[in-house]
């Protein structure tokens, strides 16, 4: 991602969705609502959600389920937009 303004916005963004032991299914509705209300949504994948899956796999799956564009994954965080 080469847009410095977008990078800065992503960096300053607070986590508003946390995926825990309930998995992706438990946050999909809230995640979609936030995507409707915001330009960008930052998600944190807690250890209890990851299990054997990597955060990148879960991030990709969440994006597909919610019809969102995955912009970036870094560590256990992911950023999306519609």
mmCIF file of the N, C-alpha and C atoms, coordinates in Angstrom:
data_MODEL
# 
_entry.id   MODEL 
# 
loop_
_atom_site.group_PDB 
_atom_site.id 
_atom_site.type_symbol 
_atom_site.label_atom_id 
_atom_site.label_alt_id 
_atom_site.label_comp_id 
_atom_site.label_asym_id 
_atom_site.label_entity_id 
_atom_site.label_seq_id 
_atom_site.pdbx_PDB_ins_code 
_atom_site.Cartn_x 
_atom_site.Cartn_y 
_atom_site.Cartn_z 
_atom_site.occupancy 
_atom_site.B_iso_or_equiv 
_atom_site.pdbx_formal_charge 
_atom_site.auth_seq_id 
_atom_site.auth_comp_id 
_atom_site.auth_asym_id 
_atom_site.auth_atom_id 
_atom_site.pdbx_PDB_model_num 
ATOM 1   N N  . UNK A 1 1  ? 0.855   -1.170  0.000  1.00 0.00 ? 1  UNK A N  1 
ATOM 2   C CA . UNK A 1 1  ? 0.000   0.000   0.000  1.00 0.00 ? 1  UNK A CA 1 
ATOM 3   C C  . UNK A 1 1  ? 0.900   1.231   0.000  1.00 0.00 ? 1  UNK A C  1 
ATOM 4   N N  . UNK A 1 2  ? 0.707   2.068   -0.993 1.00 0.00 ? 2  UNK A N  1 
ATOM 5   C CA . UNK A 1 2  ? 1.618   3.187   -1.166 1.00 0.00 ? 2  UNK A CA 1 
ATOM 6   C C  . UNK A 1 2  ? 1.014   4.548   -0.825 1.00 0.00 ? 2  UNK A C  1 
ATOM 7   N N  . UNK A 1 3  ? -0.239  4.616   -0.492 1.00 0.00 ? 3  UNK A N  1 
ATOM 8   C CA . UNK A 1 3  ? -0.890  5.882   -0.179 1.00 0.00 ? 3  UNK A CA 1 
ATOM 9   C C  . UNK A 1 3  ? -0.526  6.305   1.247  1.00 0.00 ? 3  UNK A C  1 
ATOM 10  N N  . UNK A 1 4  ? 0.330   7.328   1.395  1.00 0.00 ? 4  UNK A N  1 
ATOM 11  C CA . UNK A 1 4  ? 0.763   7.718   2.750  1.00 0.00 ? 4  UNK A CA 1 
ATOM 12  C C  . UNK A 1 4  ? -0.380  8.235   3.626  1.00 0.00 ? 4  UNK A C  1 
ATOM 13  N N  . UNK A 1 5  ? -1.375  8.894   3.026  1.00 0.00 ? 5  UNK A N  1 
ATOM 14  C CA . UNK A 1 5  ? -2.505  9.389   3.823  1.00 0.00 ? 5  UNK A CA 1 
ATOM 15  C C  . UNK A 1 5  ? -3.316  8.221   4.374  1.00 0.00 ? 5  UNK A C  1 
ATOM 16  N N  . UNK A 1 6  ? -3.539  7.204   3.548  1.00 0.00 ? 6  UNK A N  1 
ATOM 17  C CA . UNK A 1 6  ? -4.268  6.020   3.995  1.00 0.00 ? 6  UNK A CA 1 
ATOM 18  C C  . UNK A 1 6  ? -3.471  5.281   5.060  1.00 0.00 ? 6  UNK A C  1 
ATOM 19  N N  . UNK A 1 7  ? -2.166  5.178   4.886  1.00 0.00 ? 7  UNK A N  1 
ATOM 20  C CA . UNK A 1 7  ? -1.311  4.526   5.883  1.00 0.00 ? 7  UNK A CA 1 
ATOM 21  C C  . UNK A 1 7  ? -1.419  5.236   7.231  1.00 0.00 ? 7  UNK A C  1 
ATOM 22  N N  . UNK A 1 8  ? -1.393  6.545   7.208  1.00 0.00 ? 8  UNK A N  1 
ATOM 23  C CA . UNK A 1 8  ? -1.482  7.337   8.440  1.00 0.00 ? 8  UNK A CA 1 
ATOM 24  C C  . UNK A 1 8  ? -2.847  7.134   9.105  1.00 0.00 ? 8  UNK A C  1 
ATOM 25  N N  . UNK A 1 9  ? -3.897  7.115   8.289  1.00 0.00 ? 9  UNK A N  1 
ATOM 26  C CA . UNK A 1 9  ? -5.248  6.896   8.821  1.00 0.00 ? 9  UNK A CA 1 
ATOM 27  C C  . UNK A 1 9  ? -5.361  5.516   9.464  1.00 0.00 ? 9  UNK A C  1 
ATOM 28  N N  . UNK A 1 10 ? -4.807  4.515   8.803  1.00 0.00 ? 10 UNK A N  1 
ATOM 29  C CA . UNK A 1 10 ? -4.824  3.152   9.348  1.00 0.00 ? 10 UNK A CA 1 
ATOM 30  C C  . UNK A 1 10 ? -4.055  3.098   10.659 1.00 0.00 ? 10 UNK A C  1 
ATOM 31  N N  . UNK A 1 11 ? -2.908  3.745   10.705 1.00 0.00 ? 11 UNK A N  1 
ATOM 32  C CA . UNK A 1 11 ? -2.081  3.729   11.910 1.00 0.00 ? 11 UNK A CA 1 
ATOM 33  C C  . UNK A 1 11 ? -2.819  4.340   13.100 1.00 0.00 ? 11 UNK A C  1 
ATOM 34  N N  . UNK A 1 12 ? -3.540  5.415   12.848 1.00 0.00 ? 12 UNK A N  1 
ATOM 35  C CA . UNK A 1 12 ? -4.241  6.135   13.923 1.00 0.00 ? 12 UNK A CA 1 
ATOM 36  C C  . UNK A 1 12 ? -5.590  5.519   14.297 1.00 0.00 ? 12 UNK A C  1 
ATOM 37  N N  . UNK A 1 13 ? -6.040  4.539   13.536 1.00 0.00 ? 13 UNK A N  1 
ATOM 38  C CA . UNK A 1 13 ? -7.352  3.927   13.740 1.00 0.00 ? 13 UNK A CA 1 
ATOM 39  C C  . UNK A 1 13 ? -7.366  3.055   14.990 1.00 0.00 ? 13 UNK A C  1 
ATOM 40  N N  . UNK A 1 14 ? -8.440  3.156   15.759 1.00 0.00 ? 14 UNK A N  1 
ATOM 41  C CA . UNK A 1 14 ? -8.613  2.305   16.942 1.00 0.00 ? 14 UNK A CA 1 
ATOM 42  C C  . UNK A 1 14 ? -9.288  0.999   16.551 1.00 0.00 ? 14 UNK A C  1 
ATOM 43  N N  . UNK A 1 15 ? -8.976  -0.061  17.291 1.00 0.00 ? 15 UNK A N  1 
ATOM 44  C CA . UNK A 1 15 ? -9.645  -1.347  17.102 1.00 0.00 ? 15 UNK A CA 1 
ATOM 45  C C  . UNK A 1 15 ? -11.083 -1.198  17.581 1.00 0.00 ? 15 UNK A C  1 
ATOM 46  N N  . UNK A 1 16 ? -12.045 -1.557  16.716 1.00 0.00 ? 16 UNK A N  1 
ATOM 47  C CA . UNK A 1 16 ? -13.455 -1.452  17.104 1.00 0.00 ? 16 UNK A CA 1 
ATOM 48  C C  . UNK A 1 16 ? -14.153 -2.803  17.097 1.00 0.00 ? 16 UNK A C  1 
ATOM 49  N N  . UNK A 1 17 ? -13.472 -3.835  16.591 1.00 0.00 ? 17 UNK A N  1 
ATOM 50  C CA . UNK A 1 17 ? -14.031 -5.190  16.603 1.00 0.00 ? 17 UNK A CA 1 
ATOM 51  C C  . UNK A 1 17 ? -12.940 -6.133  17.092 1.00 0.00 ? 17 UNK A C  1 
ATOM 52  N N  . UNK A 1 18 ? -13.298 -6.997  18.043 1.00 0.00 ? 18 UNK A N  1 
ATOM 53  C CA . UNK A 1 18 ? -12.379 -8.019  18.513 1.00 0.00 ? 18 UNK A CA 1 
ATOM 54  C C  . UNK A 1 18 ? -13.001 -9.385  18.290 1.00 0.00 ? 18 UNK A C  1 
ATOM 55  N N  . UNK A 1 19 ? -12.248 -10.248 17.617 1.00 0.00 ? 19 UNK A N  1 
ATOM 56  C CA . UNK A 1 19 ? -12.707 -11.610 17.372 1.00 0.00 ? 19 UNK A CA 1 
ATOM 57  C C  . UNK A 1 19 ? -12.080 -12.494 18.434 1.00 0.00 ? 19 UNK A C  1 
ATOM 58  N N  . UNK A 1 20 ? -12.954 -13.109 19.257 1.00 0.00 ? 20 UNK A N  1 
ATOM 59  C CA . UNK A 1 20 ? -12.485 -13.963 20.342 1.00 0.00 ? 20 UNK A CA 1 
ATOM 60  C C  . UNK A 1 20 ? -12.887 -15.408 20.137 1.00 0.00 ? 20 UNK A C  1 
ATOM 61  N N  . UNK A 1 21 ? -13.131 -16.093 21.251 1.00 0.00 ? 21 UNK A N  1 
ATOM 62  C CA . UNK A 1 21 ? -13.404 -17.531 21.169 1.00 0.00 ? 21 UNK A CA 1 
ATOM 63  C C  . UNK A 1 21 ? -14.708 -17.849 20.438 1.00 0.00 ? 21 UNK A C  1 
ATOM 64  N N  . UNK A 1 22 ? -15.619 -16.879 20.300 1.00 0.00 ? 22 UNK A N  1 
ATOM 65  C CA . UNK A 1 22 ? -16.850 -17.080 19.541 1.00 0.00 ? 22 UNK A CA 1 
ATOM 66  C C  . UNK A 1 22 ? -16.596 -17.141 18.041 1.00 0.00 ? 22 UNK A C  1 
ATOM 67  N N  . UNK A 1 23 ? -15.409 -16.737 17.623 1.00 0.00 ? 23 UNK A N  1 
ATOM 68  C CA . UNK A 1 23 ? -15.024 -16.796 16.224 1.00 0.00 ? 23 UNK A CA 1 
ATOM 69  C C  . UNK A 1 23 ? -15.649 -15.701 15.382 1.00 0.00 ? 23 UNK A C  1 
ATOM 70  N N  . UNK A 1 24 ? -15.419 -15.802 14.116 1.00 0.00 ? 24 UNK A N  1 
ATOM 71  C CA . UNK A 1 24 ? -15.881 -14.804 13.148 1.00 0.00 ? 24 UNK A CA 1 
ATOM 72  C C  . UNK A 1 24 ? -17.398 -14.675 13.152 1.00 0.00 ? 24 UNK A C  1 
ATOM 73  N N  . UNK A 1 25 ? -18.079 -15.804 13.242 1.00 0.00 ? 25 UNK A N  1 
ATOM 74  C CA . UNK A 1 25 ? -19.543 -15.801 13.174 1.00 0.00 ? 25 UNK A CA 1 
ATOM 75  C C  . UNK A 1 25 ? -20.170 -14.884 14.224 1.00 0.00 ? 25 UNK A C  1 
ATOM 76  N N  . UNK A 1 26 ? -19.522 -14.775 15.373 1.00 0.00 ? 26 UNK A N  1 
ATOM 77  C CA . UNK A 1 26 ? -20.100 -13.983 16.462 1.00 0.00 ? 26 UNK A CA 1 
ATOM 78  C C  . UNK A 1 26 ? -19.967 -12.471 16.244 1.00 0.00 ? 26 UNK A C  1 
ATOM 79  N N  . UNK A 1 27 ? -19.139 -12.043 15.294 1.00 0.00 ? 27 UNK A N  1 
ATOM 80  C CA . UNK A 1 27 ? -18.932 -10.604 15.090 1.00 0.00 ? 27 UNK A CA 1 
ATOM 81  C C  . UNK A 1 27 ? -19.363 -10.102 13.715 1.00 0.00 ? 27 UNK A C  1 
ATOM 82  N N  . UNK A 1 28 ? -19.803 -10.987 12.838 1.00 0.00 ? 28 UNK A N  1 
ATOM 83  C CA . UNK A 1 28 ? -20.102 -10.602 11.456 1.00 0.00 ? 28 UNK A CA 1 
ATOM 84  C C  . UNK A 1 28 ? -21.131 -9.472  11.388 1.00 0.00 ? 28 UNK A C  1 
ATOM 85  N N  . UNK A 1 29 ? -22.223 -9.577  12.114 1.00 0.00 ? 29 UNK A N  1 
ATOM 86  C CA . UNK A 1 29 ? -23.260 -8.537  12.052 1.00 0.00 ? 29 UNK A CA 1 
ATOM 87  C C  . UNK A 1 29 ? -22.736 -7.188  12.517 1.00 0.00 ? 29 UNK A C  1 
ATOM 88  N N  . UNK A 1 30 ? -22.041 -7.170  13.643 1.00 0.00 ? 30 UNK A N  1 
ATOM 89  C CA . UNK A 1 30 ? -21.467 -5.925  14.163 1.00 0.00 ? 30 UNK A CA 1 
ATOM 90  C C  . UNK A 1 30 ? -20.440 -5.364  13.185 1.00 0.00 ? 30 UNK A C  1 
ATOM 91  N N  . UNK A 1 31 ? -19.634 -6.229  12.634 1.00 0.00 ? 31 UNK A N  1 
ATOM 92  C CA . UNK A 1 31 ? -18.613 -5.823  11.662 1.00 0.00 ? 31 UNK A CA 1 
ATOM 93  C C  . UNK A 1 31 ? -19.253 -5.169  10.435 1.00 0.00 ? 31 UNK A C  1 
ATOM 94  N N  . UNK A 1 32 ? -20.291 -5.793  9.906  1.00 0.00 ? 32 UNK A N  1 
ATOM 95  C CA . UNK A 1 32 ? -20.998 -5.219  8.749  1.00 0.00 ? 32 UNK A CA 1 
ATOM 96  C C  . UNK A 1 32 ? -21.600 -3.854  9.080  1.00 0.00 ? 32 UNK A C  1 
ATOM 97  N N  . UNK A 1 33 ? -22.206 -3.748  10.283 1.00 0.00 ? 33 UNK A N  1 
ATOM 98  C CA . UNK A 1 33 ? -22.780 -2.466  10.711 1.00 0.00 ? 33 UNK A CA 1 
ATOM 99  C C  . UNK A 1 33 ? -21.708 -1.377  10.757 1.00 0.00 ? 33 UNK A C  1 
ATOM 100 N N  . UNK A 1 34 ? -20.542 -1.726  11.286 1.00 0.00 ? 34 UNK A N  1 
ATOM 101 C CA . UNK A 1 34 ? -19.467 -0.740  11.372 1.00 0.00 ? 34 UNK A CA 1 
ATOM 102 C C  . UNK A 1 34 ? -18.963 -0.340  9.986  1.00 0.00 ? 34 UNK A C  1 
ATOM 103 N N  . UNK A 1 35 ? -18.890 -1.302  9.083  1.00 0.00 ? 35 UNK A N  1 
ATOM 104 C CA . UNK A 1 35 ? -18.481 -0.982  7.711  1.00 0.00 ? 35 UNK A CA 1 
ATOM 105 C C  . UNK A 1 35 ? -19.472 -0.030  7.048  1.00 0.00 ? 35 UNK A C  1 
ATOM 106 N N  . UNK A 1 36 ? -20.748 -0.166  7.395  1.00 0.00 ? 36 UNK A N  1 
ATOM 107 C CA . UNK A 1 36 ? -21.764 0.736   6.852  1.00 0.00 ? 36 UNK A CA 1 
ATOM 108 C C  . UNK A 1 36 ? -21.608 2.155   7.395  1.00 0.00 ? 36 UNK A C  1 
ATOM 109 N N  . UNK A 1 37 ? -21.092 2.273   8.625  1.00 0.00 ? 37 UNK A N  1 
ATOM 110 C CA . UNK A 1 37 ? -20.994 3.571   9.297  1.00 0.00 ? 37 UNK A CA 1 
ATOM 111 C C  . UNK A 1 37 ? -19.636 4.252   9.161  1.00 0.00 ? 37 UNK A C  1 
ATOM 112 N N  . UNK A 1 38 ? -18.603 3.498   8.822  1.00 0.00 ? 38 UNK A N  1 
ATOM 113 C CA . UNK A 1 38 ? -17.234 4.038   8.817  1.00 0.00 ? 38 UNK A CA 1 
ATOM 114 C C  . UNK A 1 38 ? -16.538 3.745   7.498  1.00 0.00 ? 38 UNK A C  1 
ATOM 115 N N  . UNK A 1 39 ? -15.504 4.530   7.221  1.00 0.00 ? 39 UNK A N  1 
ATOM 116 C CA . UNK A 1 39 ? -14.696 4.278   6.024  1.00 0.00 ? 39 UNK A CA 1 
ATOM 117 C C  . UNK A 1 39 ? -13.802 3.055   6.219  1.00 0.00 ? 39 UNK A C  1 
ATOM 118 N N  . UNK A 1 40 ? -13.211 2.964   7.410  1.00 0.00 ? 40 UNK A N  1 
ATOM 119 C CA . UNK A 1 40 ? -12.281 1.887   7.720  1.00 0.00 ? 40 UNK A CA 1 
ATOM 120 C C  . UNK A 1 40 ? -12.653 1.244   9.055  1.00 0.00 ? 40 UNK A C  1 
ATOM 121 N N  . UNK A 1 41 ? -12.422 -0.060  9.160  1.00 0.00 ? 41 UNK A N  1 
ATOM 122 C CA . UNK A 1 41 ? -12.659 -0.777  10.417 1.00 0.00 ? 41 UNK A CA 1 
ATOM 123 C C  . UNK A 1 41 ? -11.428 -1.624  10.724 1.00 0.00 ? 41 UNK A C  1 
ATOM 124 N N  . UNK A 1 42 ? -10.919 -1.475  11.956 1.00 0.00 ? 42 UNK A N  1 
ATOM 125 C CA . UNK A 1 42 ? -9.766  -2.258  12.391 1.00 0.00 ? 42 UNK A CA 1 
ATOM 126 C C  . UNK A 1 42 ? -10.247 -3.366  13.321 1.00 0.00 ? 42 UNK A C  1 
ATOM 127 N N  . UNK A 1 43 ? -9.782  -4.579  13.044 1.00 0.00 ? 43 UNK A N  1 
ATOM 128 C CA . UNK A 1 43 ? -10.197 -5.768  13.786 1.00 0.00 ? 43 UNK A CA 1 
ATOM 129 C C  . UNK A 1 43 ? -8.973  -6.410  14.427 1.00 0.00 ? 43 UNK A C  1 
ATOM 130 N N  . UNK A 1 44 ? -9.136  -6.854  15.666 1.00 0.00 ? 44 UNK A N  1 
ATOM 131 C CA . UNK A 1 44 ? -8.077  -7.595  16.354 1.00 0.00 ? 44 UNK A CA 1 
ATOM 132 C C  . UNK A 1 44 ? -8.538  -9.035  16.522 1.00 0.00 ? 44 UNK A C  1 
ATOM 133 N N  . UNK A 1 45 ? -7.662  -9.970  16.182 1.00 0.00 ? 45 UNK A N  1 
ATOM 134 C CA . UNK A 1 45 ? -7.938  -11.392 16.347 1.00 0.00 ? 45 UNK A CA 1 
ATOM 135 C C  . UNK A 1 45 ? -7.215  -11.874 17.596 1.00 0.00 ? 45 UNK A C  1 
ATOM 136 N N  . UNK A 1 46 ? -8.014  -12.112 18.650 1.00 0.00 ? 46 UNK A N  1 
ATOM 137 C CA . UNK A 1 46 ? -7.455  -12.540 19.928 1.00 0.00 ? 46 UNK A CA 1 
ATOM 138 C C  . UNK A 1 46 ? -6.932  -13.966 19.829 1.00 0.00 ? 46 UNK A C  1 
ATOM 139 N N  . UNK A 1 47 ? -6.041  -14.324 20.724 1.00 0.00 ? 47 UNK A N  1 
ATOM 140 C CA . UNK A 1 47 ? -5.444  -15.659 20.738 1.00 0.00 ? 47 UNK A CA 1 
ATOM 141 C C  . UNK A 1 47 ? -6.510  -16.745 20.777 1.00 0.00 ? 47 UNK A C  1 
ATOM 142 N N  . UNK A 1 48 ? -7.581  -16.528 21.532 1.00 0.00 ? 48 UNK A N  1 
ATOM 143 C CA . UNK A 1 48 ? -8.632  -17.543 21.666 1.00 0.00 ? 48 UNK A CA 1 
ATOM 144 C C  . UNK A 1 48 ? -9.355  -17.796 20.343 1.00 0.00 ? 48 UNK A C  1 
ATOM 145 N N  . UNK A 1 49 ? -9.328  -16.831 19.431 1.00 0.00 ? 49 UNK A N  1 
ATOM 146 C CA . UNK A 1 49 ? -9.973  -17.000 18.124 1.00 0.00 ? 49 UNK A CA 1 
ATOM 147 C C  . UNK A 1 49 ? -9.048  -17.706 17.145 1.00 0.00 ? 49 UNK A C  1 
ATOM 148 N N  . UNK A 1 50 ? -7.777  -17.499 17.305 1.00 0.00 ? 50 UNK A N  1 
ATOM 149 C CA . UNK A 1 50 ? -6.832  -17.983 16.312 1.00 0.00 ? 50 UNK A CA 1 
ATOM 150 C C  . UNK A 1 50 ? -6.657  -19.495 16.345 1.00 0.00 ? 50 UNK A C  1 
ATOM 151 N N  . UNK A 1 51 ? -6.490  -20.062 17.534 1.00 0.00 ? 51 UNK A N  1 
ATOM 152 C CA . UNK A 1 51 ? -6.273  -21.500 17.612 1.00 0.00 ? 51 UNK A CA 1 
ATOM 153 C C  . UNK A 1 51 ? -5.172  -21.921 16.669 1.00 0.00 ? 51 UNK A C  1 
ATOM 154 N N  . UNK A 1 52 ? -5.474  -22.815 15.754 1.00 0.00 ? 52 UNK A N  1 
ATOM 155 C CA . UNK A 1 52 ? -4.471  -23.279 14.784 1.00 0.00 ? 52 UNK A CA 1 
ATOM 156 C C  . UNK A 1 52 ? -4.414  -22.394 13.547 1.00 0.00 ? 52 UNK A C  1 
ATOM 157 N N  . UNK A 1 53 ? -5.382  -21.517 13.400 1.00 0.00 ? 53 UNK A N  1 
ATOM 158 C CA . UNK A 1 53 ? -5.414  -20.633 12.239 1.00 0.00 ? 53 UNK A CA 1 
ATOM 159 C C  . UNK A 1 53 ? -4.525  -19.417 12.466 1.00 0.00 ? 53 UNK A C  1 
ATOM 160 N N  . UNK A 1 54 ? -3.949  -18.948 11.409 1.00 0.00 ? 54 UNK A N  1 
ATOM 161 C CA . UNK A 1 54 ? -3.184  -17.713 11.464 1.00 0.00 ? 54 UNK A CA 1 
ATOM 162 C C  . UNK A 1 54 ? -4.151  -16.541 11.357 1.00 0.00 ? 54 UNK A C  1 
ATOM 163 N N  . UNK A 1 55 ? -3.766  -15.409 11.912 1.00 0.00 ? 55 UNK A N  1 
ATOM 164 C CA . UNK A 1 55 ? -4.610  -14.215 11.847 1.00 0.00 ? 55 UNK A CA 1 
ATOM 165 C C  . UNK A 1 55 ? -4.899  -13.827 10.396 1.00 0.00 ? 55 UNK A C  1 
ATOM 166 N N  . UNK A 1 56 ? -3.942  -14.013 9.505  1.00 0.00 ? 56 UNK A N  1 
ATOM 167 C CA . UNK A 1 56 ? -4.153  -13.655 8.097  1.00 0.00 ? 56 UNK A CA 1 
ATOM 168 C C  . UNK A 1 56 ? -5.261  -14.497 7.462  1.00 0.00 ? 56 UNK A C  1 
ATOM 169 N N  . UNK A 1 57 ? -5.326  -15.774 7.825  1.00 0.00 ? 57 UNK A N  1 
ATOM 170 C CA . UNK A 1 57 ? -6.388  -16.644 7.311  1.00 0.00 ? 57 UNK A CA 1 
ATOM 171 C C  . UNK A 1 57 ? -7.747  -16.179 7.804  1.00 0.00 ? 57 UNK A C  1 
ATOM 172 N N  . UNK A 1 58 ? -7.823  -15.883 9.096  1.00 0.00 ? 58 UNK A N  1 
ATOM 173 C CA . UNK A 1 58 ? -9.081  -15.412 9.678  1.00 0.00 ? 58 UNK A CA 1 
ATOM 174 C C  . UNK A 1 58 ? -9.481  -14.066 9.083  1.00 0.00 ? 58 UNK A C  1 
ATOM 175 N N  . UNK A 1 59 ? -8.506  -13.193 8.867  1.00 0.00 ? 59 UNK A N  1 
ATOM 176 C CA . UNK A 1 59 ? -8.782  -11.873 8.289  1.00 0.00 ? 59 UNK A CA 1 
ATOM 177 C C  . UNK A 1 59 ? -9.365  -12.019 6.889  1.00 0.00 ? 59 UNK A C  1 
ATOM 178 N N  . UNK A 1 60 ? -8.797  -12.900 6.109  1.00 0.00 ? 60 UNK A N  1 
ATOM 179 C CA . UNK A 1 60 ? -9.292  -13.138 4.761  1.00 0.00 ? 60 UNK A CA 1 
ATOM 180 C C  . UNK A 1 60 ? -10.714 -13.707 4.789  1.00 0.00 ? 60 UNK A C  1 
ATOM 181 N N  . UNK A 1 61 ? -10.929 -14.653 5.690  1.00 0.00 ? 61 UNK A N  1 
ATOM 182 C CA . UNK A 1 61 ? -12.255 -15.270 5.817  1.00 0.00 ? 61 UNK A CA 1 
ATOM 183 C C  . UNK A 1 61 ? -13.304 -14.249 6.238  1.00 0.00 ? 61 UNK A C  1 
ATOM 184 N N  . UNK A 1 62 ? -12.981 -13.387 7.194  1.00 0.00 ? 62 UNK A N  1 
ATOM 185 C CA . UNK A 1 62 ? -13.920 -12.370 7.642  1.00 0.00 ? 62 UNK A CA 1 
ATOM 186 C C  . UNK A 1 62 ? -14.262 -11.418 6.496  1.00 0.00 ? 62 UNK A C  1 
ATOM 187 N N  . UNK A 1 63 ? -13.273 -11.028 5.730  1.00 0.00 ? 63 UNK A N  1 
ATOM 188 C CA . UNK A 1 63 ? -13.513 -10.152 4.595  1.00 0.00 ? 63 UNK A CA 1 
ATOM 189 C C  . UNK A 1 63 ? -14.460 -10.775 3.576  1.00 0.00 ? 63 UNK A C  1 
ATOM 190 N N  . UNK A 1 64 ? -14.274 -12.065 3.299  1.00 0.00 ? 64 UNK A N  1 
ATOM 191 C CA . UNK A 1 64 ? -15.141 -12.759 2.347  1.00 0.00 ? 64 UNK A CA 1 
ATOM 192 C C  . UNK A 1 64 ? -16.572 -12.862 2.863  1.00 0.00 ? 64 UNK A C  1 
ATOM 193 N N  . UNK A 1 65 ? -16.720 -13.238 4.125  1.00 0.00 ? 65 UNK A N  1 
ATOM 194 C CA . UNK A 1 65 ? -18.054 -13.418 4.718  1.00 0.00 ? 65 UNK A CA 1 
ATOM 195 C C  . UNK A 1 65 ? -18.825 -12.104 4.746  1.00 0.00 ? 65 UNK A C  1 
ATOM 196 N N  . UNK A 1 66 ? -18.124 -11.007 5.035  1.00 0.00 ? 66 UNK A N  1 
ATOM 197 C CA . UNK A 1 66 ? -18.789 -9.706  5.191  1.00 0.00 ? 66 UNK A CA 1 
ATOM 198 C C  . UNK A 1 66 ? -18.743 -8.851  3.925  1.00 0.00 ? 66 UNK A C  1 
ATOM 199 N N  . UNK A 1 67 ? -18.189 -9.380  2.853  1.00 0.00 ? 67 UNK A N  1 
ATOM 200 C CA . UNK A 1 67 ? -18.071 -8.646  1.600  1.00 0.00 ? 67 UNK A CA 1 
ATOM 201 C C  . UNK A 1 67 ? -17.328 -7.329  1.822  1.00 0.00 ? 67 UNK A C  1 
ATOM 202 N N  . UNK A 1 68 ? -16.154 -7.435  2.452  1.00 0.00 ? 68 UNK A N  1 
ATOM 203 C CA . UNK A 1 68 ? -15.329 -6.268  2.753  1.00 0.00 ? 68 UNK A CA 1 
ATOM 204 C C  . UNK A 1 68 ? -13.955 -6.453  2.118  1.00 0.00 ? 68 UNK A C  1 
ATOM 205 N N  . UNK A 1 69 ? -13.331 -5.345  1.787  1.00 0.00 ? 69 UNK A N  1 
ATOM 206 C CA . UNK A 1 69 ? -11.992 -5.387  1.213  1.00 0.00 ? 69 UNK A CA 1 
ATOM 207 C C  . UNK A 1 69 ? -10.963 -5.370  2.346  1.00 0.00 ? 69 UNK A C  1 
ATOM 208 N N  . UNK A 1 70 ? -10.125 -6.384  2.366  1.00 0.00 ? 70 UNK A N  1 
ATOM 209 C CA . UNK A 1 70 ? -9.040  -6.459  3.341  1.00 0.00 ? 70 UNK A CA 1 
ATOM 210 C C  . UNK A 1 70 ? -7.899  -5.589  2.824  1.00 0.00 ? 70 UNK A C  1 
ATOM 211 N N  . UNK A 1 71 ? -7.607  -4.508  3.531  1.00 0.00 ? 71 UNK A N  1 
ATOM 212 C CA . UNK A 1 71 ? -6.568  -3.579  3.100  1.00 0.00 ? 71 UNK A CA 1 
ATOM 213 C C  . UNK A 1 71 ? -5.198  -3.965  3.617  1.00 0.00 ? 71 UNK A C  1 
ATOM 214 N N  . UNK A 1 72 ? -5.164  -4.454  4.863  1.00 0.00 ? 72 UNK A N  1 
ATOM 215 C CA . UNK A 1 72 ? -3.875  -4.698  5.495  1.00 0.00 ? 72 UNK A CA 1 
ATOM 216 C C  . UNK A 1 72 ? -4.024  -5.664  6.659  1.00 0.00 ? 72 UNK A C  1 
ATOM 217 N N  . UNK A 1 73 ? -3.040  -6.544  6.797  1.00 0.00 ? 73 UNK A N  1 
ATOM 218 C CA . UNK A 1 73 ? -2.915  -7.317  8.034  1.00 0.00 ? 73 UNK A CA 1 
ATOM 219 C C  . UNK A 1 73 ? -1.529  -7.029  8.589  1.00 0.00 ? 73 UNK A C  1 
ATOM 220 N N  . UNK A 1 74 ? -1.484  -6.904  9.880  1.00 0.00 ? 74 UNK A N  1 
ATOM 221 C CA . UNK A 1 74 ? -0.212  -6.689  10.564 1.00 0.00 ? 74 UNK A CA 1 
ATOM 222 C C  . UNK A 1 74 ? -0.322  -7.331  11.931 1.00 0.00 ? 74 UNK A C  1 
ATOM 223 N N  . UNK A 1 75 ? 0.473   -8.361  12.146 1.00 0.00 ? 75 UNK A N  1 
ATOM 224 C CA . UNK A 1 75 ? 0.396   -9.093  13.411 1.00 0.00 ? 75 UNK A CA 1 
ATOM 225 C C  . UNK A 1 75 ? -0.978  -9.731  13.552 1.00 0.00 ? 75 UNK A C  1 
ATOM 226 N N  . UNK A 1 76 ? -1.684  -9.355  14.598 1.00 0.00 ? 76 UNK A N  1 
ATOM 227 C CA . UNK A 1 76 ? -3.007  -9.913  14.869 1.00 0.00 ? 76 UNK A CA 1 
ATOM 228 C C  . UNK A 1 76 ? -4.122  -8.917  14.546 1.00 0.00 ? 76 UNK A C  1 
ATOM 229 N N  . UNK A 1 77 ? -3.793  -7.909  13.755 1.00 0.00 ? 77 UNK A N  1 
ATOM 230 C CA . UNK A 1 77 ? -4.744  -6.871  13.380 1.00 0.00 ? 77 UNK A CA 1 
ATOM 231 C C  . UNK A 1 77 ? -5.003  -6.909  11.869 1.00 0.00 ? 77 UNK A C  1 
ATOM 232 N N  . UNK A 1 78 ? -6.203  -6.474  11.505 1.00 0.00 ? 78 UNK A N  1 
ATOM 233 C CA . UNK A 1 78 ? -6.544  -6.345  10.095 1.00 0.00 ? 78 UNK A CA 1 
ATOM 234 C C  . UNK A 1 78 ? -7.400  -5.097  9.918  1.00 0.00 ? 78 UNK A C  1 
ATOM 235 N N  . UNK A 1 79 ? -7.284  -4.469  8.751  1.00 0.00 ? 79 UNK A N  1 
ATOM 236 C CA . UNK A 1 79 ? -8.039  -3.274  8.432  1.00 0.00 ? 79 UNK A CA 1 
ATOM 237 C C  . UNK A 1 79 ? -8.819  -3.527  7.142  1.00 0.00 ? 79 UNK A C  1 
ATOM 238 N N  . UNK A 1 80 ? -10.086 -3.114  7.164  1.00 0.00 ? 80 UNK A N  1 
ATOM 239 C CA . UNK A 1 80 ? -11.008 -3.357  6.052  1.00 0.00 ? 80 UNK A CA 1 
ATOM 240 C C  . UNK A 1 80 ? -11.727 -2.089  5.650  1.00 0.00 ? 80 UNK A C  1 
ATOM 241 N N  . UNK A 1 81 ? -12.262 -2.132  4.427  1.00 0.00 ? 81 UNK A N  1 
ATOM 242 C CA . UNK A 1 81 ? -13.203 -1.114  3.965  1.00 0.00 ? 81 UNK A CA 1 
ATOM 243 C C  . UNK A 1 81 ? -14.169 -1.798  3.014  1.00 0.00 ? 81 UNK A C  1 
ATOM 244 N N  . UNK A 1 82 ? -15.283 -1.121  2.731  1.00 0.00 ? 82 UNK A N  1 
ATOM 245 C CA . UNK A 1 82 ? -16.282 -1.647  1.777  1.00 0.00 ? 82 UNK A CA 1 
ATOM 246 C C  . UNK A 1 82 ? -15.795 -1.478  0.379  1.00 0.00 ? 82 UNK A C  1 
# 
